[in-house]
Amino acid sequence: EDFGEVFDWGSGIALFCRKALGSVAAGTFFGILMIVMLCLLNRRFNPEENIWQVTALFAMAYLNYYVADFVWETSGVMATLTAGLMVHFLGRGFVNDTKLLGNFFEIVEGILNTILFSLGGLVWGSIIVENYRNKIWVGKDWGYLIVAYLFLLIIRAALFIVTYPITVRIGLKTNWPETIFTIYSGLRGSVGIALALSLNSQVIQVSPEDELTLYEKQTAQLYQMVGGIAFMTLLVNGSTAGPLLKKLGLADEPETRKKIVASYKYLYERSAVDTFVQLLTRDCFKYVDFSVIRFHIPFLKDLTKEQLYKAVLKLKQSTPPSKYRPPHLSRVWPYLPSGGEAIDESKQEAYKKLLEDDNADEEETAKETGHPQQAKSHDLHGIELPSLEEMRLLFINLLDASYSHQIDSGELVSSHPVTLALKSSTTQSETTAKEGKPLDDFSALKEYADYWVKTRAHIKKRDCFLLFLGKSLGLQSTAELRISEDSVYVEQVLSFITAHKDAEHVFQETFGHLSDDLSKDAKTIIEESRQQVQLAEDALSSNLDPATVRLASSHKVCKIILQKVIHLVDRWTESGLLKSSEAGDLLDELQGLMLNVVDCTLSEHEGQKFVFEREDAAAKLDDLKKRIIDGKLTTWKEVRSELNRADDEI
């Protein structure tokens, strides 16, 4: 319609019906099209098709707005709203990945709101300047703006008060504190800003360029008023909404919710104990220092022998006998109190048996639990097995899958250089495997890891800018840099060893255990993997002393436990068991603990019991014995020199 056109009652009603009813019809039409598209893109477990669903909904929403507003000359906003309601109530069940859809539109909403308010603020500022120059907006108009702002609040209050007898009886029902806050919270103004922007641009477009028309003056005044009210709403209402919320008692959590949060906190503390016991079943965490664990994880500080005993029993009962491995408890047990209870003889015997199980093998464990040993191999006779190259590529894929599993379970951080180096090593190994070369991913890992360590060391040079970057990374001294580098090195080697052992386990389950049932090629792959693990273990023992390895592995355990607890809280939030505000407080606390672990540069921790000296000596003697057997030490003088050096280090 042209600007300045005059409508009588008949034409005005006709225009209203076309805008209102026509937009509903347009929205219904496009809503049906959206639902049909969702039905056609119905392969729920195809990630690519899930992305197409989101893309199609986004594109159709904007096509709906354009066609309804510019082609059919109805209301694009009303049409889009109608289509959205139809998809929400009738098509929600056809959405393959609701989380993906929700996350996408949250990002889009944030981006568009930023653009809208940035553009609106710039235009509002330019209009203020132009209005001052043209004397369209003068000092008293600021008074009118404040009066308009107050009148809008009064009108909003009147509407809510009039409808209060209805809202207090329907739906979730409301009350006076909630109604007062709803009145005061006002509107953010995004729709008003968008409409004022649209009206202002259209008036400027149809107005002559050589003179300022009455319509331009009126729309400029209107836009300045709309922008001013939105600005005051954000500045005044937004900044004071928090104190008002607390004053009305709406920010206070009910006692029941506090008990619920406390119960979930208890659950994740118990989950942390279970995770800790599971990690202790791995040989790479055999020498963790519990003083480091309880220093960084306060809710494990009061762990008792009884709680640990129950966690071990729980793991033992929930694991198949053939797969159960007793946790290494001898380095944890001395730190634990009895829990304030008198320990009778039966408990003493149970605790003693628990420590003896530390050295028990799988067959003894299966026998003690009374369960039959599960079959250890698959009958693969008569089946054509893959070639050596194909098996090697399959094993590398298993390694990559293990790293991905460590990321999903919180043992690795996807964006961390350690993870990138591990993932890159499998890519490099896949390239060499296609050339028929044996498995050599540890060399590839060292290549990528050394490059990253050199980059970090370069940051510590005396160049002022790089020094500033080094401090921003929390590296304040050469000693701290050394500790950080050692920690990173140990973490990547431990993850490497874990991935290989996981891959070996799956590989053997697929092609039979290391026996006659396993083909010659499969045995070759297993042997290559074990050589890589041996290289990694030798690298740890030769490059770092046992205390450093123990410290880094203890920090690694802390990170895994905290990351798993964080994932658990996230799952509770996604499933609606915890409110976002409740989970936020818990996550802030856990993230703080995680940062303390990452930034830790202590070589000794509070409450440390020096129970590892004998183990350090044993490790040194074992290494010395191995070097003698391998022929690396051939004279008594060399042996005596190494013994003296080991004694000095211990």
N, C-alpha and C positions, 0 to 999 in steps of 0.2 A: 504494500500500500504506500502511496506517496505521502510525504510529510505535509501536514497542513490540511489533509482531507477531512471534511466534516462528515460525521456520522449521525444519522437520526436514530430513533429507538429501534426501528426495524432492521436497519443495516448493522447497527451495533450488536443486536442480539444474534444476527446471522454470523457476524465476524466472531463473536464469542463461541458460538456453537462449532464453527469450523475450526477454530483454534483448539478448543477443549476436546470436543468429541472426535474431531479429525486426528488429533495427536494420539488419542487413546486407540483409535483404529489402526494408525500407522505403527504404534508401539506393539499392538497385538500381532500385527502381520509379521514384524521383524522378530518378535518374541517366539513365534511359531517356527520361523526359519532357524533361529538359534537352537531351539530344542531339537529340530530335525538334524542339524549338523552335529549336535552332541550325540545323538543316537547313531549316526553314521560313523563317527570317530569313537568307536566303543571298545577298542582293544586296550583294556585297562592296564595290562602289563607291558605295553609298548611305550617306553619313555618318549620316543619321538612323536607318537600320536597324542600323548598327553600335552606336549608343547603345542601341537597343532590345535588342540581344543582351546587352549588359552588364547592363542593368536587369533583364532576364528572369532571367539567371543569379543575380543578387543576390537577387531576390525569391524564386526557387525554392529557393535555399539556406536561407533563413530559414523558408519554408513547410515545407520538409523537416524542419527541426529541430522546429518547433512540432507538426506532425502526428505525427511519430515519438515525441516525448517526452510530449506532453500528451494526444493523442487515442488513439494506439495503445499508449501506455505502454511503449515500448521506450527505448533509449538514443538521444537526439537527437544527441549528439556522434558516436557510432559511425555513425549513419545519414548525417549530413552528411559525415563522412570517406569513407564508401563512395561516396556520390554524387560527391564531388570526385575520387576516384580514377578512377571510370568516365569522367567528362568529360575528365579529363587524358589517359587512355590511348586512349579511343575517340572523343571528340568534339573534340579539340584542332584537328584539321584543318578543322572546320566553323566555327571562329571567324574572323570577317572581319578584325578588327583586334586582333591579340594585344597590341600595344603599348598600345592604349587600355584593354584589359581588365586588363593588368598594372598600369598606372598607377592605374587606379581602385581595384583591390583593395589596392595599396600605401597609398593615401590612407585607405581604410576601415580597414586594419590599424593604421595609426598613430593614427587617431582612437579606435578601440575600445580599443587598448592604453592610451592616455592616460586614457580614461574608466575602464577597469577598475582600473588601478593608483591613480588618484586616489580612486575610490570605495573600493577595498580599503584604501588607507591611512587614509582618514577613519574607516571602520568599525573598522579595527584600533586606531586611536588611541582611539576611544570605548570599545571593549571593554577596553583596558588600564585606562582610568580606572574603568570599572564594576567590573572584576575586583579592582582595588585597594580600592575602596570595600567590596565584598562579601567581601574577603579570599579570593577564589578564586585569585588570582595573587599570590604573595609573592616575596620576594627570592631564595629558593632555586630558584624556577622559572626564573629567568634562567640559572642554572647548568645546569638540565635542558635549556634551549633550546640552549646551546652544545654540550652533550654530544650532543643529537639531531643538531645540524648536523654535528658531527664523524663520528658514526656513519653518517649519510647519505653523506658523502664516502667513508667506508671501504666501505660497501655498493656504492656506484657503482664504486669502484676494483676491488672483487672481481669484479663483473659483467664489466667490460671486460678484466680480466686473464684470467678464465676463457675468454672468447670470443676472446681475442687469436689463438690458433692458427688460428681460422677467418677472422677479419677480415684477417689478414695474407696470406691466400691467395685471397680472392675479391674481385670488383669492382675498384675502383681500388687495392686493397691499402693497408694502413696500415703504420706503423712505431712504435717506442717513443716518440719525441718527440711524434708526433701523438696517440698513445693517452694519454700523460700529460696533455697539454693538454686533451683531451676529458674526462678524468676531473675535472680541476680546474675546467674552465669551468662545470660544474654546470648547473642548469636555471634559467631565468629565473623560473619560478613562476607564470606566467599561468594555466595550467590549474588548478593547486592553489588559487590565490586565487579563481578563478571557482567551483570546486566548494565551497570552504569558505564563500563568500558565499551560494551557493544553499542549502547545508545549514543555515547559521545562520538565514537568513530563514524557511525552512520550519519549523524547530523553534520559532522565536518565534511563527510564525503559529498553530500548533496547541497551543501551551502556554497555560495560563490566565494572565491579566494580573495577578492579585492576588498571585501568589507566584512565586518563582524555582525552577523544577523542576530535577531532577537532569540531565535532558537538556540544558537550557539551560546549566547549568554546564559540562557535558562539551563541548558544541559551542563554548562561549566559550573554553575552554582549548585545544581543538583549533585554533580559528581563530587564536588568539594564537600558537600554536606554528607553524602554517603561515605566517602573516604574518611572524613573526620569522625563520624560515629563509629566506624569499624576500628579506627585507631584508638579512640577512647575506650571502646569495649575491651580491646586487647590490653591496653595500658592500665586502665583502672580496674576493670572487673577481673582480668586475667591475673594481675599481680596480687589482688586481695582475695582471690577465690580460696586459696589454701587456708589462710587464717579463719575465714568464715566457715569453711568446711569443718575445721576443728572445733570452732565455737559452737556450731550446731550439733556436735557430737557424731557427725556422719563419718569422720575419719577414724573413729575408735573401732577397733576390732571387737566383736562380741567374744565373750569368754569361751564360747564353744569353738570359735575359729582359732583362738589362741591354743586351745587344747589339741585341735586337729593339727596345727602347724607343729606343735611340740611332739606329737606322735609321729609325724612324718620325719621330723628331725631325728627321732630315735631310730626310725626305720633305716634312714640312710647311714646312721652311725653303725648299725648292725651290718648293713650291706658293706660298709668299708672294712669291717672285720673279716667278712666272708671273702672279699676281694683280696685282702692281705694274705689270708691263708692259701688261697688259690695261687697267688704269685709265689709263695714260698715253696710250692711244689716244683718250681723250675730250678734247674741246676744253676742258671746264671744269677739267681738271686739267693744263692745258698749262704753267702757271707754278708747279707745286709745287716746294717747296724741299727738296732731298734731305737737307740737313743736319737738318731736322726729322724726316724719316723715319728716318734712321739713329740719331738721338738717342733716339727712342722705341721703335724696334724693333731690339734689339741684334743679332739674327741677320741683319739686312740691312747691318750696319755694315761687314762685310768683303766686301761684294759687289764683284766684279771686273768689268772690261770684258768678259772672256771669258765669264763667267757671264751677263751681261746680253745679250751677243751671241747666245748659244745660246738664251736665253729668247725673244728676238725672232724668231729663225729658227723656233723651235717654234710660236710664234703664227702666223707667216706661212704655215707649211706646213699647219697645222690649220684655217685659215680659208679659206672660198671666196674666190677672187680678187675677185669683185664686192663682197664685204663687208669685205675687209681694209682697215684704216686703219693706217698706220705710227704707232708710238708717238712721242710728243714727248720726245726724249732729250737735246736740247741743254742742258737745265737740270740733267741728272743726270750726264752724261758727265764733266764736269770734276772731279767728286768721286771718280771711281772709279780705283783702282790697276790696273795691268796684270796683277796676280796673280803677280808675281815671275818671269814668263817673259820671255824675249827676244822682242820683237815683230818678225817679219820683214815684208818688203814686202807679201806677199800678205794678211797679217792687217791691216796698216795700210790697205791698199786696201779690205778688207772693212769695217773700222770706218768708214772715210770714206764708203763707200757707204751704210752704215747711217744715218749722220747726214744724208746727202743725202735718204734716203727719208723723213726727218722731214717734208719739204715735198712729197713726191710725192703725186699724186692717185690715185684708185682705178684709172682706166683705165691709167695708166702702170704701176702695180703689177701689174695683170692681164697686161699685155703682157710685162713683164719675167719673170714666172713662167712664161710660156708656156702659160697656160690660156686657153681661150676665154671671152669675156665672157658671163655668164649673162643670160638674158632679163630685161629690166627691167620688163616690164608684162604684164598679163593681158588677154586679149581679152574685154571685157565688152559688146561690141556685141550688141544684141538681147536683153539681159537687163535686166529692170526693176529699177533701183536704188532703194534706200530714199530717203525724202524727206530734205530738209535737216535737219529736226528729229530724225529717226531717226538720221541719220549723226552729228549732234552728240552725241546720247546715247550712241551706240556709241563715239565717240572718248573721251567722259568715262569710260566703262567701261574702255577701254584704259588711261587714265591711272590709274584705281584699281587695275587689275591690275598696272601697272608699280610702283606703290607697294608692293603686296603682294609682288611679286617682290623688290624691294629689301629688304623685311623678311626674307623667306626666305633671301636670299643674304647677309644680315648687313650690308647697307649702311645700313639703318635699324633702330632699336630700336622694337619695337611699342608700348611704353608711354611712349616719350619724347614730350614736348610737340611737338617738331618733326613727328613722325610723325602725331600727332593733328591738328595744324593742316593738314597736307597732305591727310589723308583727309577732314577736314571740308570742305576747299575743293572737293573733287569732289562731295560731297553738296550743297553750296550751289549749285554750278554745274549740277548735274542739275536742281535746282528751277527755276533761271532758264532753262535750256534748254527745259524743258517749256512755258515761257511764250513761247517763240519768240525769246528774246534770244540774242545771239551769245555765244561762249565768253569768259568773263571770270573764270577761276578764280584769276588772280594777285591780283585785288582781294580776293576772298574769303580767300585765303591771308594777305594783309597784315592783314586784319581780325582773323583768329584769332591770328596771330602777335603782333600789337601788343598784344592783350589779355594774352597770356602774358608778354610782356616787361614790361608795366606791372605785372603781378602780382609778378614777381620784383623789380622796382625798388621796389615797395611794401615788400617784405620788408626792404630796406636802410634803411628809416626808423629814426629814433632810438628808437623804442619798444623797451624792454628785451627784451620777449618776442620781438618780430619780429627784433631784432638777434641774439638767440640762435639763432633759426631760420636767419637768414642765415649765421651762422658754421657751423652744422651742415651747411649746404649747401656749405661750402668757399669762401664768398665773403668774403674778409677785408678788402677795400678797394674803394674806388670804381673804381680802375684795373682791378682784377681783374674787377669786375662789368662794366665796359665791354668788356673782352676777351671775357668769357664771352658777353655779348649779341651782339657782333659775330660770334663763332664760330657761335652758334646761327643768326643771320641768314644767314650765308654757307652753312651746311649746308643749310638749308631751300631756299634759292634754287638751289643746285647739284642737290639732289634733284628740285626742280621742273623744272629744265631737262632733266635726264636722263630724267624720266618723259615729258615732251613729245616729246623726240626718239625715244624708244623707241616711243611711241604713233604718231608720224608714220610711223615705219618699218613697223610692222605695218599701219597704215591704208593706206599706199601699196602694200604687198604685196597687200592684199586688193582694193583698187579700182584698181590700176594706178599707176605712178609719175606724177610731175607732168609729164604730157604730154597729147596729144590724147585718149589713152585714158581719162584721168581726167575724170569728169563735172564739170559746173560746180559742183554742190553740194559735191562732194568737194574741189575746189580751194578753195572758200570755207572749208571746215573747216581745211584745211592752212594757209591764209593766216591764219586766226584764231589757230591754234596758234603760228605763227611770230611773230605780233604779241605774244602772251603771253610767248614766250621773249625777244623783244626788250625788253619791259617789265622782265623779270627781270634781264637783262644790264645795262640802263640803270640799274636800281635799285642794282646792285652798284657800277657805275663812278661813280655820282653820290653815293652815300651813304658809300662806304668808299674809302680809298686802296689802291693796288695791293698794298702790303706787307701790309695787313691781310687782304685777300682771299687772297693767297698763303699766309699763315700759317694761316688757317682751312681752306683747301682742303687744305693739307699735313696738318693734323690729321685732316681727314676721310678722307684716304687711309690714314693710320695706323689709324684705327678700322675701316675696311672690311677692310684686310688682316688685322688681329688677329681681327675677328669671323669672317671666312671660315676662318681657321686653327682657331679654337675650334669652329666647326661641323664641320670636317674631323675633329678629334680626337673629337668627340661621335659622329660616324658610325662611326669605327673602334671606339669602345667598344660601340656598339649592335650592331655586327656581330661582336663577340667578338675582334677583332684585338688589342685592348688590354684589360688588366684595369682594373677600376674604380679600384683603388689607383694603378696606373701612370698612368692618364689624369688622376686627381685632382691629382697633382703637376704635370703639364704644364698643366692647366687653371688651377691656382692661379697659376702663373708668368705665363700669358697674361692672366689676369684682372688681375693686378697691373700689367702693362704697359698694359692698357686703362684702368685707373683713373688711371695717370700721365698718359695722353693727355687724359682727360676733365678732370682737375684742373690741367692745365698752363696757366700764365698768363705764360709767358716770351714776350717779343717777339723775342728773339734766342736762337739755340741754339748750342751748342758746335760749333766747326768750320765755322761758316757762312762761305761764300765770297761776297763781295758782287759777284756776277756779274749782278745784276738791275737795277743802276742804269740802264743803257742801255735795258733793257726798260721800266722805269718811265717814263723820259723819252719813249720812243716811244709808250707808252700814253697819256700826258698830251697829246702832240702830236696823236695820232689823235683823241682826244676834242675837242681844241680845233678841229681841222679840221672835224669833224662839226658842231660848234656853229656854225661860220662858214657852212658849206653850208646848214644848216637855218635860217639867218637869226637865230639867237639873239644873235650878236655882229655889230653893224652898223658900228661905228666902230673906227678904228685905236687909239684910246685904250683901248677895252674890250679889244681883242686884246692890246695891250702889258701891260695890267694883269693879264690872265689868264696871260700868259707869265711875268711876274715872280712871280706866286703859285705857278705850277707849278715854277719854278726853286727857290723857297724850300722847297717841300715835298720836292723831290728831293734 
